[in-house]
């Protein structure tokens, strides 16, 4: 994941893409699968998406 004020207004995106990270969470919230997200955004690697999910889980568990 990368955040660059000059790219997409500083919105967190998957590194090397212009795909906002929030889209992954929106897909999952809507009941779609990780595979469906990756099919729609082929510039995002599976490993990138999993790393974002693991990072989010780690942050949530650290607070709990």
LINNORUR-V995194 format. One line per field, one symbol per residue. ss: DSSP state (h for helix, s for strand, l for the rest). A space follows every 10 residues. Layout:
ss->???
This chain:
ss->lslllllhhh llslllllls hhhhhhhhhl lllhhhhhhh lllllhhhhh hhhhhhhhhh hhhl
